[in-house]
Amino acid sequence: MKNNISSSVSHPVHYQRFGMECIDAMVKLFGKEEVRSFCKLNAFKYRWRAGDKGDEKEDIDKAKWYEKYMEEKL
């Protein structure tokens, strides 16, 4: 998925195991609809608390990543 978001947001190394990213494993295990709900709620969470734990821009970028993943992959 191409975007202008940094790799620390879009593809963090700590989310990768066994040759795939966690979210892709979630789709295989739980299905697209469950992961769509997860993405929607995670995007909401990142926007809700943007800046509270650190970098506000990074939080907004994470919310955008989840929204874009829903649109393009699910």
C-alpha positions in Angstrom: 0.0 0.0 0.0 1.7 3.2 -1.2 1.3 6.4 0.7 3.2 9.4 2.1 3.2 8.0 5.6 6.5 7.0 7.2 7.5 3.3 7.4 7.4 3.5 11.2 3.6 4.1 10.8 2.8 2.1 7.7 5.0 -1.0 8.2 6.6 -1.1 11.7 9.1 -3.9 12.0 7.6 -4.9 15.4 4.3 -5.8 13.6 5.9 -8.4 11.4 6.3 -12.1 12.2 6.5 -15.2 10.1 6.9 -13.3 6.9 3.7 -11.2 7.2 2.3 -8.2 9.0 0.0 -8.7 12.0 -2.9 -7.1 10.2 -2.6 -9.5 7.3 -2.6 -12.5 9.7 -5.7 -11.0 11.3 -7.5 -11.0 8.0 -6.6 -14.7 7.4 -7.7 -15.7 10.9 -10.7 -13.5 11.6 -11.9 -12.4 8.2 -12.3 -9.0 6.4 -15.4 -7.8 8.3 -13.8 -8.3 11.7 -10.6 -6.5 10.6 -12.7 -3.7 9.0 -14.3 -3.1 12.4 -10.8 -3.2 14.1 -9.5 -0.7 11.6 -12.5 1.7 12.0 -12.1 1.6 15.8 -8.4 2.0 15.7 -8.6 5.0 13.4 -11.1 6.5 15.9 -8.8 5.8 18.8 -5.8 7.4 17.2 -7.8 10.5 16.3 -9.4 10.7 19.7 -6.1 10.7 21.6 -3.9 12.4 19.0 -0.9 13.9 20.7 -1.7 12.6 24.2 1.1 10.0 24.1 3.6 11.9 22.0 3.6 13.0 18.3 0.2 14.2 17.2 1.1 14.0 13.5 2.1 10.4 13.9 -1.2 9.6 15.6 -3.1 11.2 12.8 -1.0 9.4 10.2 -1.8 6.1 12.0 -5.5 6.9 11.8 -5.1 7.7 8.1 -3.2 4.4 7.6 -6.1 2.4 9.1 -8.6 4.2 7.0 -6.7 3.7 3.9 -6.2 0.0 4.7 -9.9 -0.4 5.0 -10.5 1.3 1.6 -7.8 -0.5 -0.3 -7.5 -3.9 1.2 -10.9 -4.8 2.8 
